[in-house]
């Protein structure tokens, strides 16, 4: 399986969208799957069901930090590089999906019991979210191929 298929498979097994996206890249940052899963666990549902950025986006931001971010203080070039990568990821994701906000992508407010119930009843986590997981990994794969990371 490639990363996209693996991420979708992880999501369908019950991991959150952020866990699915981040974990398929964790080994490149010398993180084991267990730590990657725990680190990324709070970002699903728009950051813990707060209607923030979709977990696939926050998972991708963590990947970009892992690949391009500074590892020491006073590395302004690396900081600017990772910020630019995050901005580019967001631009590409919005071009495909019109938003990065979980509530807008799903069309319901997961922070409210009725919104969460509606998402479950409409099976949005089954019918809609796997596409976003796949989109995030596709965009990351494109970006990593276009500009391979260098160690910082």
C-alpha positions, -999 to 999 in steps of 0.1 A, spaced: 0 0 0 12 35 -7 9 63 19 -25 75 7 -40 40 8 -24 33 42 -37 66 56 -72 59 44 -70 23 58 -59 37 92 -88 61 92 -113 34 83 -99 12 112 -110 39 136 -80 62 140 -87 99 137 -80 118 105 -50 136 120 -36 103 132 -40 87 98 -22 115 80 6 121 105 14 85 112 22 75 76 51 100 77 62 95 113 91 71 106 108 97 85 110 118 116 123 90 137 89 86 155 74 52 161 38 47 152 27 45 189 42 80 196 29 94 164 -6 81 171 -6 96 206 9 129 195 -17 135 168 -47 121 187 -62 154 199 -64 170 165 -93 150 150 -127 166 146 -114 201 140 -90 199 170 -109 179 196 -143 186 181 -139 224 184 -147 232 148 -112 243 141 -89 231 113 -98 196 100 -76 169 115 -62 161 80 -49 196 78 -34 196 113 -19 162 106 -4 176 74 10 207 93 27 183 117 42 164 88 55 196 72 70 206 106 86 172 108 100 175 73 109 211 70 108 228 104 137 241 125 152 218 151 170 245 170 163 281 179 175 309 157 169 291 124 149 319 107 153 303 72 139 270 83 111 287 102 101 307 71 104 276 49 80 256 70 56 285 73 57 288 35 50 251 31 20 253 55 6 282 35 11 263 3 -6 232 17 -35 252 29 -38 269 -5 -39 236 -23 -63 220 1 -87 249 -1 -85 248 -39 -97 212 -38 -122 215 -9 -131 251 -4 -122 252 33 -99 238 60 -124 240 88 -139 207 99 -174 223 104 -174 237 69 -161 205 53 -187 184 70 -215 209 71 -222 204 108 -210 215 142 -192 186 159 -189 205 191 -226 202 197 -244 169 204 -269 174 176 -242 181 151 -222 151 161 -253 130 159 -261 143 125 -226 136 112 -229 100 125 -264 95 111 -254 108 77 -223 86 79 -200 116 70 -170 100 87 -175 70 63 -186 88 32 -168 122 33 -137 121 55 -117 94 36 -116 118 6 -101 145 28 -75 120 42 -66 111 7 -64 147 -5 -41 156 23 -17 128 16 -18 135 -22 -9 171 -16 19 162 8 33 137 -16 33 163 -44 50 189 -22 76 165 -9 84 154 -45 87 190 -57 110 201 -29 126 172 -9 133 181 27 168 187 39 178 181 75 179 210 98 
